[in-house]
Amino acid sequence: MARRGKAARAAFLALLALLALSAAPAHPQTLNTRPCRNDGGSDICRCSDTIVNCDFTSYTRIPFGLPEDVTSLSMYSSQVKAVSYSSFTTPFILDEIVTLNLRGNVITSITSSGLSVLTRLQTLNLADNSLADLPNEAFASQTQLRVLNLADNNLLSLRADVFSTLTSLEELYLQGNRLTSLPRNVFSSLENLRILRLDGNSLTTIDDGVFDALTQLEQLHLAVNSIHTINPGTFDNLASLSKLYMLGNPSSCEITGGNVECLCNFGYGSDDGTYCTPKDCGPTIPDLNPLATADCSASTIYGGQP
């Protein structure tokens, strides 16, 4: 009987061990596993020269043991939770990275020093994560950054200096967040910016001065917000602007013959559809130049009645 009891216990423990192994994550990171082998191969990531692709893995952090000279790292749709200083310094300092794709992870925070060693970074994709805030120094070392994608996060606001060092930035994607306002100087250092996407947020007012430094801006996306007030002078310095998207707002503007014309769209803000009326349209959308127009006619595009 004793022997049978011991045998049954051993079989039970073996079953538990088997179940534990089957429930383990597909790519657990330990000090004994490496995403890339010395011969360039890998059972986890695709590694070719200085390019590493760890898309669709269950890594919860930047993996240990990446090649010291990696220049491009992609971890799309993985399980990375946070970015801190140790992310790119353990066991090697990964300061050669030029392209970093962390889109579609579960990142909730980036520390002030999280990206500090990535001084050569030119493209950074942090879209489709869970970031609610960015520290002032989040991108302090990224003076060569050209493309920054922060779309589809949970950003409620932006600190005034968060982009202050990004003097080389050409494309900034902030669509699909929860921004309600923009600090006046938040884009003041982005003199080389060509594309700015702010669509799909909760902006209500565009203050004058917000876009003053963006003299090279070609595309400005403000569609699907709640913008009802555009202050005089808001677009005066946008000398290179060729595309302005504002569909789905109580107010909208379009470019006609090089001039910005602003319209007050009927059918917003109240149950009876009288948010925008002829008598209210002028104060709601101040004239931005002598040729600007205020048209309060009904439009089915914006939810009004024809």
C-alpha positions as CSV (number, residue, x, y, z in Angstrom):
1,M,0.0,0.0,0.0
2,A,2.8,2.4,0.9
3,R,4.5,1.8,-2.4
4,R,1.3,2.4,-4.3
5,G,0.8,5.6,-2.4
6,K,4.3,6.8,-3.2
7,A,3.8,5.9,-6.9
8,A,0.5,7.8,-7.0
9,R,2.1,10.8,-5.4
10,A,5.0,10.7,-7.8
11,A,2.6,10.5,-10.8
12,F,0.6,13.4,-9.4
13,L,3.7,15.6,-9.0
14,A,4.8,14.7,-12.5
15,L,1.3,15.8,-13.8
16,L,1.6,19.1,-12.0
17,A,5.0,19.7,-13.5
18,L,3.7,19.0,-16.9
19,L,0.8,21.4,-16.4
20,A,3.1,24.1,-15.2
21,L,5.3,23.7,-18.3
22,S,2.4,23.9,-20.6
23,A,1.1,27.1,-18.9
24,A,4.5,28.8,-19.1
25,P,4.9,31.7,-21.5
26,A,6.2,30.8,-24.9
27,H,9.4,32.9,-24.5
28,P,10.3,33.3,-20.9
29,Q,13.4,35.5,-20.5
30,T,16.1,34.2,-18.2
31,L,19.8,34.9,-18.1
32,N,20.4,31.6,-19.9
33,T,18.3,32.4,-23.0
34,R,19.3,34.8,-25.7
35,P,17.0,36.3,-28.4
36,C,19.9,35.9,-30.9
37,R,22.6,33.2,-31.0
38,N,26.2,34.0,-31.8
39,D,25.8,32.4,-35.2
40,G,23.0,34.9,-36.0
41,G,20.2,32.5,-35.7
42,S,17.5,32.4,-33.1
43,D,14.6,30.2,-31.9
44,I,12.7,33.3,-30.7
45,C,13.6,36.4,-32.8
46,R,14.7,36.9,-36.4
47,C,18.2,38.2,-36.3
48,S,20.1,39.4,-39.4
49,D,23.3,41.4,-39.0
50,T,22.3,44.4,-36.9
51,I,18.5,44.0,-37.5
52,V,16.5,42.2,-34.8
53,N,12.8,41.4,-35.1
54,C,11.0,40.1,-32.0
55,D,7.5,40.7,-33.2
56,F,4.6,38.7,-31.6
57,T,6.7,37.4,-28.7
58,S,5.7,37.2,-25.0
59,Y,8.7,39.3,-23.8
60,T,7.6,41.6,-21.0
61,R,10.7,43.8,-21.3
62,I,13.4,44.5,-23.8
63,P,15.2,41.1,-23.9
64,F,18.6,40.5,-22.4
65,G,21.4,39.6,-24.8
66,L,20.6,41.6,-27.8
67,P,23.6,42.1,-30.1
68,E,25.6,45.1,-28.9
69,D,25.6,46.7,-32.3
70,V,21.9,46.3,-33.1
71,T,20.6,49.3,-35.2
72,S,17.0,48.2,-35.7
73,L,14.8,46.6,-33.1
74,S,11.1,45.7,-33.6
75,M,8.9,44.2,-30.9
76,Y,5.5,44.8,-32.4
77,S,2.6,43.2,-30.6
78,S,4.6,41.8,-27.8
79,Q,4.0,42.2,-24.0
80,V,6.5,44.9,-23.0
81,K,5.2,46.7,-20.0
82,A,7.5,49.6,-19.3
83,V,10.6,51.4,-20.6
84,S,13.3,52.3,-18.1
85,Y,17.1,53.0,-18.1
86,S,17.9,49.3,-17.7
87,S,15.9,48.4,-20.8
88,F,18.7,49.4,-23.1
89,T,21.8,49.1,-20.8
90,T,21.6,45.4,-19.6
91,P,23.9,43.7,-20.2
92,F,25.1,46.0,-23.0
93,I,24.5,49.7,-23.8
94,L,22.5,49.6,-27.0
95,D,23.4,53.0,-28.2
96,E,23.5,52.1,-31.9
97,I,19.7,51.7,-32.3
98,V,18.4,54.0,-35.1
99,T,14.9,52.4,-35.5
100,L,12.8,51.2,-32.6
101,N,9.3,49.7,-33.0
102,L,7.4,49.0,-29.8
103,R,3.9,49.4,-31.3
104,G,1.1,47.3,-29.9
105,N,2.6,46.4,-26.5
106,V,1.2,47.1,-23.0
107,I,3.5,49.9,-22.1
108,T,2.1,52.1,-19.3
109,S,5.2,54.2,-18.5
110,I,8.4,55.6,-19.8
111,T,10.8,56.9,-17.2
112,S,12.8,60.1,-17.7
113,S,15.9,58.2,-18.4
114,G,14.2,55.3,-20.2
115,L,15.5,56.3,-23.7
116,S,18.5,58.3,-22.6
117,V,21.2,56.1,-24.2
118,L,19.4,56.0,-27.6
119,T,21.1,59.1,-28.9
120,R,21.2,57.9,-32.5
121,L,17.4,57.2,-32.7
122,Q,15.7,58.4,-35.8
123,T,12.4,56.5,-35.8
124,L,10.4,55.7,-32.6
125,N,7.1,53.9,-32.7
126,L,5.2,53.8,-29.4
127,A,1.7,53.6,-30.9
128,D,-1.1,51.5,-29.6
129,N,0.1,51.2,-26.0
130,S,-1.3,52.5,-22.7
131,L,0.7,55.6,-22.0
132,A,-1.2,58.2,-20.0
133,D,1.6,60.6,-19.4
134,L,5.1,61.5,-20.7
135,P,7.8,63.0,-18.4
136,N,9.4,66.2,-19.6
137,E,12.7,64.5,-20.2
138,A,11.2,61.5,-22.1
139,F,12.9,62.4,-25.4
140,A,15.7,64.6,-24.1
141,S,18.4,62.7,-25.8
142,Q,16.7,62.2,-29.2
143,T,18.0,65.2,-31.0
144,Q,18.3,63.2,-34.3
145,L,14.7,61.8,-34.1
146,R,12.8,62.3,-37.3
147,V,9.6,60.2,-36.8
148,L,7.7,59.9,-33.5
149,N,4.5,57.9,-33.3
150,L,2.5,58.2,-30.1
151,A,-0.9,57.4,-31.7
152,D,-3.6,55.4,-29.9
153,N,-2.5,55.7,-26.4
154,N,-4.3,57.3,-23.4
155,L,-2.5,60.6,-23.2
156,L,-4.7,63.2,-21.5
157,S,-2.3,66.1,-21.7
158,L,1.2,67.1,-22.9
159,R,3.8,68.8,-20.9
160,A,5.0,72.1,-22.4
161,D,8.6,70.9,-22.8
162,V,8.1,67.3,-23.7
163,F,9.2,67.8,-27.4
164,S,11.7,70.7,-26.7
165,T,14.8,68.8,-27.9
166,L,13.3,67.3,-31.0
167,T,14.6,69.9,-33.4
168,S,15.1,67.3,-36.2
169,L,11.5,65.9,-36.0
170,E,9.6,65.7,-39.3
171,E,6.6,63.6,-38.4
172,L,4.6,63.6,-35.2
173,Y,1.6,61.3,-34.7
174,L,-0.7,62.0,-31.7
175,Q,-4.0,60.8,-33.1
176,G,-6.3,58.6,-31.1
177,N,-5.5,59.9,-27.7
178,R,-7.6,61.8,-25.2
179,L,-6.0,65.3,-25.4
180,T,-8.3,68.1,-24.4
181,S,-5.9,71.1,-24.9
182,L,-2.4,71.9,-26.1
183,P,0.1,74.0,-24.2
184,R,1.0,77.1,-26.2
185,N,4.7,76.3,-26.5
186,V,4.4,72.5,-26.9
187,F,5.5,72.6,-30.6
188,S,7.9,75.6,-30.3
189,S,11.0,73.6,-31.1
190,L,9.6,71.6,-34.0
191,E,10.8,73.9,-36.8
192,N,11.3,71.0,-39.3
193,L,8.0,69.3,-38.7
194,R,6.1,68.4,-41.9
195,I,3.2,66.2,-40.6
196,L,1.3,66.7,-37.4
197,R,-1.7,64.4,-36.6
198,L,-4.0,65.4,-33.7
199,D,-7.2,63.9,-35.1
200,G,-9.4,61.7,-32.9
201,N,-8.7,63.5,-29.7
202,S,-11.0,65.7,-27.5
203,L,-9.7,69.2,-28.3
204,T,-12.2,72.0,-28.0
205,T,-10.1,75.1,-28.6
206,I,-7.1,76.0,-30.7
207,D,-5.2,78.9,-29.2
208,D,-3.2,81.3,-31.2
209,G,0.5,80.7,-31.0
210,V,0.3,76.9,-30.7
211,F,1.4,76.4,-34.3
212,D,3.6,79.5,-34.7
213,A,6.9,77.7,-35.0
214,L,5.7,75.2,-37.6
215,T,6.7,77.1,-40.7
216,Q,7.6,73.9,-42.6
217,L,4.3,72.1,-41.7
218,E,2.7,70.6,-44.8
219,Q,-0.1,68.5,-43.3
220,L,-2.2,69.3,-40.2
221,H,-4.8,66.7,-39.1
222,L,-7.5,68.0,-36.6
223,A,-10.5,65.9,-37.7
224,V,-12.9,64.3,-35.3
225,N,-12.3,66.5,-32.2
226,S,-14.7,68.8,-30.5
227,I,-13.2,72.1,-31.7
228,H,-15.6,75.0,-31.5
229,T,-13.2,77.9,-31.1
230,I,-10.2,78.8,-33.3
231,N,-8.6,82.0,-32.1
232,P,-7.4,84.7,-34.5
233,G,-3.9,84.2,-35.9
234,T,-3.9,80.4,-35.2
235,F,-2.7,79.5,-38.7
236,D,-0.9,82.7,-39.7
237,N,2.6,81.3,-39.6
238,L,1.8,78.0,-41.5
239,A,3.4,79.2,-44.7
240,S,4.0,75.7,-46.1
241,L,0.6,74.2,-45.2
242,S,-1.0,72.4,-48.1
243,K,-3.4,70.0,-46.3
244,L,-5.7,70.8,-43.4
245,Y,-8.1,68.1,-42.2
246,M,-11.0,69.2,-39.9
247,L,-14.0,67.0,-40.7
248,G,-16.1,66.1,-37.8
249,N,-15.8,69.2,-35.6
250,P,-18.3,71.9,-34.7
251,S,-15.9,74.2,-36.6
252,S,-13.7,73.5,-39.5
253,C,-11.3,75.2,-41.8
254,E,-10.0,74.6,-45.3
255,I,-7.4,76.1,-47.5
256,T,-8.6,77.9,-50.6
257,G,-6.1,79.7,-52.8
258,G,-3.5,79.8,-50.1
259,N,-5.9,81.3,-47.6
260,V,-7.4,79.5,-44.6
261,E,-11.2,79.7,-44.6
262,C,-13.1,78.7,-41.4
263,L,-16.7,77.4,-41.3
264,C,-19.1,77.0,-38.4
265,N,-20.8,73.7,-38.9
266,F,-24.5,73.4,-38.2
267,G,-25.9,70.6,-36.0
268,Y,-23.5,70.4,-33.1
269,G,-23.8,71.0,-29.4
270,S,-27.5,70.9,-28.6
271,D,-30.5,68.6,-29.1
272,D,-32.3,71.0,-31.4
273,G,-29.3,71.5,-33.7
274,T,-28.9,75.2,-33.0
275,Y,-25.3,75.1,-31.7
276,C,-24.2,77.0,-34.8
277,T,-26.5,79.8,-36.0
278,P,-25.8,82.8,-38.2
279,K,-25.7,85.2,-35.3
280,D,-23.3,83.0,-33.3
281,C,-21.1,81.9,-36.1
282,G,-18.9,85.0,-36.2
283,P,-17.9,85.0,-32.6
284,T,-17.4,81.2,-32.6
285,I,-15.1,81.3,-35.6
286,P,-13.3,84.7,-35.7
287,D,-12.0,85.9,-39.1
288,L,-8.4,84.7,-39.6
289,N,-7.8,86.8,-42.6
290,P,-9.8,89.3,-44.8
291,L,-10.9,86.5,-47.1
292,A,-12.0,84.1,-44.4
293,T,-15.7,83.1,-44.5
294,A,-18.2,82.0,-41.9
295,D,-20.9,79.7,-43.4
296,C,-23.6,78.4,-41.1
297,S,-25.6,76.6,-43.7
298,A,-26.8,73.1,-42.9
299,S,-24.5,70.2,-43.8
300,T,-25.3,66.5,-43.7
301,I,-21.5,65.8,-43.5
302,Y,-21.4,67.4,-40.1
303,G,-24.6,66.0,-38.8
304,G,-26.9,68.9,-39.7
305,Q,-30.2,68.8,-41.6
306,P,-30.1,69.7,-45.3
